Amino acid sequence: MRAQALVDSREIALPDAAATLALGHRLGAVLQAGEAVCLSGGLGAGKTTLARGAIAAWTGGDEEAPSPTYTLVQTYPGEKGELWHCDLYRLKSPDEAWELGLEDALPISACLIEWPERLGEWGQRGLLPEDRLEVELTPAADGRRASLAARGAWRAKLDSL
């Protein structure tokens, strides 16, 4: 008997910024407290655009959602609890994530984490929630492509995206 896969994945074509924003909106609509969406990709790949769509869905409005590049964390209230939007690009060491309070937020808040690879082993030692969606945005001839890897509860939600 074959073991069930721990990760489900798929790719989505995103021809423009509106499609990226719409995918973010769908993510935010199904995101729950205690879950994370990890956003990877180069500078200008669309991570913050996707996060803005998720934030709009979470808050139920057109909340101003500045990039947290310099503040590192922005929080947003919603009916389902608090949403953290983190941009870890400026971290010089994975240990700096502890100073942000990320380990306290992850179990009780929904988290959008840009540049999760900056967590290094900190993120690989099980400190990221089991229920997470990893999204890598890459340029494509027709705009950009989102590669999604769903873990935990996100596996059942993948078809809704």
N, C-alpha and C positions, 0 to 999 in steps of 0.2 A: 504494500500500500504506500502511495506516495505522500510525503508530508506536505501540508498546506503551506504555500508561500507566505512569508512574513511581510512581504512588500508587494503591493500592486502598483503598476505604473502605466502611464499613457502620455502621449504628446498631443498638444493642442496648438494649432496655427493661430497666431495673433497678427493679423495683417496691419493693424494700426493701433494708436494709443487708445482709441475708443474700445477696441476689442480687449485690450489689456485691462482697462478700467472695468469692463463688464465681467471679465473673469474674476477680478478682485471682488466685485460685488457679489458674485455667486459664492466665492469663498467665505466672505464675511457673513452671508446669510446662514451658512451651515456650521460655522465656527462656534465652538462652545468653550466655556471657562475650563481651564485645565488642559487645553489643546494649544498647539503651536503650528504656525506656518513659517517655515524657514525659506527665505528668499535669497537665492544665489544668482550671480551673473555679474558681468563686468560693469564698469561705470557707464551709466546711461542705458542700461539694458531694460529698464522699465520696472524695477523693483518698487520704487516709491509710487509710481502710477498704479501698480497693482494694489499696493497697500492702501492707497487713497480710496479705491473702490471698496475694499474690505471695510475700511473705517466708516464709509458712508452707509453701508449695509448694517454695520454693528450699531451705529448711533441713530439710524433711522432718518438721517438728514444729510444735508450738504455741509457738514461740519468742515471748517477750515482745518486742513491737515498738512501742516508744514513738515518738510523733511527733518527728521531728528538727527541730521548729520552732525550738528554742533552740540545739541542738547543731549544726544545719545538716546534719550527716551522721551516719548510723549505718551500720555495716558488719556483714554477716552471712556466716559461712562456710557453704559447701554443697558437695555432691559435685562440682558443676560449677565451683567456684571461689568467688570473693568477690562478694557483692552489696552495692552501695552504695545506700542510700536517702537521697536529698538533698531538703531542703526549702529552696528558694531565696527564700522569701517575704521574709525579712529582709535580703536583699542590697540595699545602697544603690546599688551600681554593678555592672555586668556584670564588671568587672575583679576583683571580690572572688571570683569563681568560681575564678580562677587560684590564689588563696591556699588554697582548699580542696583543691587537688590533683586537681580534676575532670578536667583534660585528661590527666593521667597514668592515671587510673582508667578512663576511657572505652574505651580500646583493649583492656584486659585483664580488666575486670570487667563484670558485668552492672550496669546502673544504672537505678534508679527515680528520676525527677527530677520533683518537684512544683514548680510555678511555673516551667517552663522559659522562659517569656517574659521572665523576669528576666535571662536571659543576653543579651538584646538582640541586637545584631549578632554578638556572640561566638558565639552559637548558630547564627546564620544563615550564618556564613563557613565552614561545612563542618567545624566542630569537633565537632558532634554526629555520632554514627556514622551511616553510610548505612543500616545495619540498625537501624531504630527504629520503634516504634509510638507514634503520638501519640493520646492519649485525652483527649477533652474531656467533662467531666461537667457536665450542666445539669439544673436542676429540670424536672420534667414533671408533668402532672396525676396520673399514676399512679406517682409516685416520682421517678425520675431517668432520664436517657437518657445513654448513652455513645456518643459519635461517635468512631469509630476510623479513623485514616488510617495505613495500613501502607506502609512504605518498605523497600526492599532485601529481605532474607531474610524479613521479617515478612509480605510479600505472600503467600508460600506458606503461612504459618501462619494466616492470617486465618480460613480456614474452620474451623479447629479451635477457635475461640473461640465 
